[in-house]
């Protein structure tokens, strides 16, 4: 799987003019950056990084993001959801969830900065809409995804052809599972934000998930905050990313826990994916990852 991902990075470098890596400081984007560093070592990574900042990100993850950028001497573009809200281009949702608001800043950053290939850390095992997508996923001039325009990828032959204004989303980890990611992190001894390991944190229960309190609107008057030993399987907007009860403080303990789990990380901890049966696919059609 590592060889396949390295091959994909090199294919994109040779085929596209201005690729970019989506980098949030989450585990999948961290593994993706690690693979990119391997693909071009000892030369520097020939791509810039892009992060869509909702304004409700976990501080630990943002700190890690900035340290990684400085450590490897990379260039980071930040598209801010808060700036769009302040300008009146986007409106805050009543529930405070900002994940669905990322689409406009993301697509405009791609168009304005003229990126023609965008690396994402999406994996097929995460969600059924992502399972439909190829490694090279064509997006039209409006950054929209049409499942009917999927191209065959036999024998690891990737078709990056696109018209002016279109771009290709690229998923080097598409064939990986959550367990694969964690086993690779352990093998490569990759540093992660501490939020991925069990720690005592103030949380409150909403919709069957333990959410972190914040300015976004929680807890409500009828919700009670309490301290619990938890960790995060995936990280995103604080308003819709739930923690799981866990005592896994080491990589080995996390791997054991994931191997025994029968729920996908997004299915267990992402409220924005539960808004409807087709929530993710609807957002992907509009331009989301």
Phi, psi and omega in degrees: 000323176298316180298320178297315181295318178298318177301318180295316178300317182290325176299315181294318180300325181275341189253337185245159183271321187217077177281161176215149178254126172287122184225115182252345190092004173278165189299321182291320179288331176294314177297321179298316178294320177301317179293322178295319177299319178293322185297330187241003179299143005274004176287159177288161176295126185275024182234151169271172179247153178225132176231130173267108185268115181285343187088352179239031180280156177291130182304322180299324182286319177295322177298316179297316179306312183292323177295319181295318179299315180292320183298321185259005177063041184261164177256132183240127170260134178243121174261118189260121174296322181300321179297323179291323177293316180297326181279352180085005179287325176239153177244140178299139177282150179302328182275357179081356182285127183252353180306315179295343181277356182288339189301312183295309177302322180296308185293324179290324177296318179298315182290315184292323181269359174059044174283133180253351173217132184232114179281132174232157183266015180298144179233150183294333183282350185287318191197148188296328178292323179290335178292339180281343192271145176279172175296315172260113185243113183287136173239141183282187184293347176257012181067016182272151183253132177240111181304335182285347180262017178292142183252146177294148180228061181284141176055036179056037173259117187251133182258106181261012182296135179206152180279162176305134181093336176276166173211173183238128171273135187238131185237087182296336182261014187307320184268003179275158171251170177302320179295320177302316182300313182292322178294325178290320177301318179293316182297319184269358180054052183274131178288141178232159171299145184295345182297339181281352181245156185301133178204157179280127185215146175282125182219166174220157186268126175212126179060031179080009181233150176271110181254155179273137176298152179185173180295345183290345176130037177207148359278157175283175184301327183269002182253139185249124177280142178212159179268130180222160175272109187222168169213168180250134176273331177216154180233142179198221177294132183300333185287345183224009180252115184267150174268162176241144174297130184197149171243020182278103182256357180232165178300316180299319180293321178296317180298317178298318180295316181294321181298330181271349185284145176245010177244137176292158183297321180285323179296329183272335193226006182240107183293330183293338178278351183258007181293329175200170179297330184247028185303311182293316182296321178300317180291324179295321178298330181276347178127356179288164177279000000 
